[in-house]
Amino acid sequence: MKISLTVILSLFVFLECIAQETSVKAPDVKTFALEPNIGGAGTNSINLYTGMVALPLNLVSLPGKHGLDVSISAAYSSNVKSAVGTWNLHAPTGILGLGWSLDMPKIVADLKGTGTQEDDSYYILEGGGYNKLIRTTSGSDAIGPYHAYETKNYQFWQIKFYYDEYEIYGSTLFGTGPNKWEITKEDGTKYIYGDNASGRNTLQFMVRWGNWIGSSAQTQGQTQIAHIWNISEIVNTWNERIVFEYDNVESFVGSSLGKKHTEASYIKTITDTYGRKVHFYYTTKDSQYFVEPHTEKSEPDAYQELYENKYLDHLDVIQETGTKQLSIHFTYGSLNPGTTLAKMLLTDITQKNFTGLALPPVKFEYYNTGATDGFLKKVTNSSGGTITYEYTASTVGHSNRQLTVNAP
């Protein structure tokens, strides 16, 4: 038996490039709204192939120059059943509550537990999916030496990884590279990931000892190795750009004499082509919603832990003049409070103007018992329209995994 309709909440940042005419004045910011035709939104939110909900909610759109737009949208999709029944050491709530994520584009390395880059595999993560990167050749240009890649699911993109020679060879005798990826897409738009020189925390690090990566209090012989390259800039052919900044949580490994590894990385600011900014503000979670993996010794300890202990409280949109235009606030409830299975639930999204006056919120209700525990039940938009979801258990055909084999 399985639930035919299961759900998860996620927040994606879609960066769309649609040709527009250049304007001197920045276009108006498009603000938070659920689709006015809420009936149509409800009908279209169900994936008829998988039975899952996929309900998009646009939060903020900043039209940019020559179509280099920033659009921050929430999308409700996929499966929370497993997370609801798993304690928070292994399945903690994300920065937007149960199932929600702020999915910023990034490139991730599978280090395979070794300190060398020769056996690493790389993946580009964007919009909830991933694409493996396959190395094809090497070269050098005005920026420095690089390795060239193609996507496994082929795209007509030019992909270069400008590696850091110090990170590879362990000596500045070979120079130091920018440690960044540049992906040039079909229209000439360039997507930059990482970059040592950005000053915006666009790299996430682990600590290694020679060719070994693990947990150790030994500080001698430690060096850092990048394993995640956050989206840093998006630059069009007019050299106009969207810029990203992050707030990284880093801890020493072993002691304060060691190197730092990255525990968590939170998007902090997105700046558009007109200089307008979206600032993201976080608050520390209640302790019931997360579990620090190792507490037997106070920090710094021997462990390279990766976990988040913050949630998104609100975001502000700042005009190019530096004045606040509006803010989007997130309110949370709780599922199974006071237990090891306690989960944060997003219950309200509210838009406020620069004076603090609020529009009616969009509200979310969830089932809290039985097989649909934690599933989205009802969405109410700011004008009072509602979408209600009901779930039915069903058996998938041709899925019997039991087979009796009789001895000959």
Secondary structure, DSSP 8 states (H G I E B T S, - for coil): -EES----EEEEEE--B------SS----B--B--S-HHHHHHHTB-TTT--BEEEEEEEEE--GGGB-EEEEEEEES--HHHHTS-TTTS--BTTBTT--EE--EEEEE-TTBS-STT-EEEEEETTEEEEEEEEEEEE-SS-EEEEEEESS--S-EEEEE--HHHHHSSGGG-----EEEEE-TTS-EEEEE-TTSSS--EEEEEEETTB-S-----TTEEEEEEEEEEEEEE-TTS-EEEEEEEEEEEESSSTTS-EEEEEEEEEEEE-TTS-EEEEEEEE--GGG---S--SS-SS-S-------EEEEEEEEE-TTS-EEEEEEEEEEEESTTSTT-EEEEEEEEEEETT--B---EEEEE--SGGGTT-EEEEE-TTS-EEE----EE--TT----------
